Amino acid sequence: MRINSKLGVQHAAFDGKDAGEGLAIFFSQEATALSRYRFLVKAETDQGNLQVGSFYSSPPQATSPNGQLTRMLASAVCPGARSWTVDVSCADAEITPETADIVLVSSKCCTAPVGVTRVAERYIAHADTAIGGTIVITVPPGRTVKSFSALASGGVDGSVVLNGLTTIIVPAGFSSNAEPGAPFIGVKQMTFNDVVFFIEYLESA
């Protein structure tokens, strides 16, 4: 099914005799694509149409070297599922006009974890220094913060601020480390003050 980044929420479906408890979600983008998408996965069961989970995708050029243009993004498992629907929408604040393709494949037998799981995630890292100043890092949709660390090596206390809400004080000469390992719900920015920092990310396949 062809997806257009400018068309809002679009619905892909897998129904029929081959539909089962497992679902694989494949996605294709152009090499120049910039768009990140949100996928809301639902399963039709005897109890109705139920939301199984959601995830975000990253474009191929989110990492270097680039990722594959056509790839499996995620798998989903829901006991009792008879059919599947996936709502796809562009997650960018400023939408670039683009098209992409989504393909759903279902099976009556699947051993993946129950729920929705991204597969073949890509690793990137970023290190910088904000000693004597401030650096703001934007975390776009589809980019998961695997871990981050901050060292106040400039002789004064430093800090890490998550989206202007949660402040982590880093005493002078000490470091602070965290391993979220999941998307920061609602956190779009990380602000580093008077620290040397290192961030590990995971992008989608």
N, C-alpha and C positions, 0 to 999 in steps of 0.2 A: 504494500500500500504506500502511495506517495504522500509525504508529509510536507506541508508548506509552513515555514516559520511564522508567517504573518496571519495565519488563519485561526489563531486561538486554539482551543481544545479540539483535537481530532481523535476519532475513535477507530481503533483497529480491533478486529474480533477473530476468534478461532472457534468455530462451532461445527458439529457434525459427529459422525460415528468414531472418528479417530481422536477426538478430544478426550483428555483424561486428567489425572491429578497433577501432571507435570507440564510445565511450559518453559520454552526457551525463546528469548527475545533477541532477534538479530536486527542490526541497524547499519545502514549504508549512508555515507556522506561523501561529498567531493573533497579533494585534497586541499582546497582553499577554504573549506567551511570553517566558520567561527562560532556557530550557534551551539548553545547548551540547552538540553531539553529535560523536562520533568516527565516521568512515566508513572502513572497511577494504575496499578494492576488489580483487576477484580475477577472473581471466579463466580460462576453460576452454580449453585448447589441446590439441594432439596429445600434448604432454608432460605433461599433467595440469592440475590446478587450481592456478594460480600467483598469488601475491600481487603485485599491480601497484603498490600504494601506499596511503597513507592521508592523511586530512586532517581538520580540525575545522571545524565550522560555528559561526557567531555568530547570536544571535537578532536580529530586525529592529530592536529598540530599543537595540542596542549602540552605535548612532551617532545623532546628531541633525543633520538630520532622520532619521527612522527609515528603514530599508531596506524593500525590497519584501517583502510577506508570502509571495508565490510567486515563486521565482526559480531560475535555474540556478546551482548552487554550484560545480561542477567538471566537467572533462572528463577522459577517460582514453583512452589509445591503447595497444594491445598487439598487435603483429604476430602473426597466426595465431589470434587469439581467435575462438572459435565461440559462446561465451555468457559471461554476466557474472553475478557475485553481489556484493552489497554488504552487509557486516555493519554495522549501525547500533546504537550504544549511547550513552546519556547520559553525558557526560564530567564532569558536575558532582559535587563532593564531597557536597553536600546536594541531593538530587534533588527538584525541584518536579513534582508530578503534572500532566502535560500530554500532549497528543497532537499529532502532526504527520503529514504525508503525504510519501512519497518516490515519485518517478516516474523510471524508467530508460528512456532512449531510445538505441537502438543503430543503427549504420550500418556498411556494408561499406567505406566510404570516409571517411577523416578526415585532416586535415592538422595537428591539434594536436600539441604535443610528446609524444613517447613517455613513458608514465608517467601520473601523476595530477597535474593542474594546477588550482588554484582559479581561478575566473574572476570578473570584475567586483567585485574586492575594494574595500572602503570605507575611506577614510582618516580618521583622527582624530589629534589631537596633544594633549600634556599638558605644561605647563610649571609649575615650582614652585621654591621655594627651601628648602633644608635648611641654610642658613648658621646655625651655632650649635646644630645639632641633627641629627636623623635622620628621614628619611621612607622608609617601606617601600611599594613599589608592587607589587601583585599582578598577575601576567600570567595571565589565565584561558585555558583552552583555546579555540582559535579566534582568539585575538588574536596577530598576528605583530608582533614588534618590528622595524620597518623601520630605525630608527636611533635613537641617543640621544647626548646630549652632556652634559658636566658641567664647570662652571667653578668653581674654588676661589678665589672672590673675597673671602673673609672674612679673609685674612691668615694663614691656617693651612692645612696640607695637608688635602685632603678625600679621599674614596674612594667607589667604587661597588662593591658586593658582589653577585655573582650567585648567588642561592639559597644563601647562606651558605658557598659553596665557593671561588669565584674572586674575589679582591680586586684592584681596579684603583686604584692610588694616583694621586691628582691633586695634584701639587705646588702650593703656594700661588702664585696669580697665573697659573696655567696651566689649560688645558682638556684634556679627553680626549673623543674622539669615536669612535663605532663604528657600522657599518652592517651588522648581521647579515643583514637581508633575508630571514630564515627563522625558523620557530618555534624557540624555545629548547628543545631536548629536555631535559626534566628540570628546567629553570629555571622556577620558578613565582613567584619574588619578585626584585625589584631594590631594593637598599637604598642610599640616597644619604645620605652623611654630609658635612656642612660644604661643600656645593656648591650652586650654582644649576644646575638641570638642565632638559632639554627632551627629550621622547620622542615619536617618530612611530610610530603603529601602523597595521596593516592588519587589518580585520575581514573575514570572509567576506561574500559577496553577501547 
